[in-house]
Amino acid sequence: MNTDSAPLTRRQFRRRPDQGMIAGVAAGLAEYLDVDVVAVRLAFVILALAGGIAVPLYVAAWLLVPAEGSSSSIAEDAFHQWV
């Protein structure tokens, strides 16, 4: 049994508006997946050109994924203002 184990930290997908070109979705996803942000942006462009699925996915992530340092998403904040 290993007694040197450090507590596991759970990675969270957060937008990175400070590092993003539009809303930080690709930068946050790249950090979460531990890949280069250029690869994620390229994948978004390819998916956008090959049927357009990237556009609604990007908008959904923009609205539903909280920005780094925030505890709630844009959609959650808007929902709480209406309720």
Secondary structure, 3 states (H helix, E strand, C coil): CCCCCCCCCCCCCCECCCCCCCCCHHHHHHHHHCCCHHHHHHHHHHHHHCCCCHHHHHHHHHHHCCECCCCCCHHHHHHHHHC
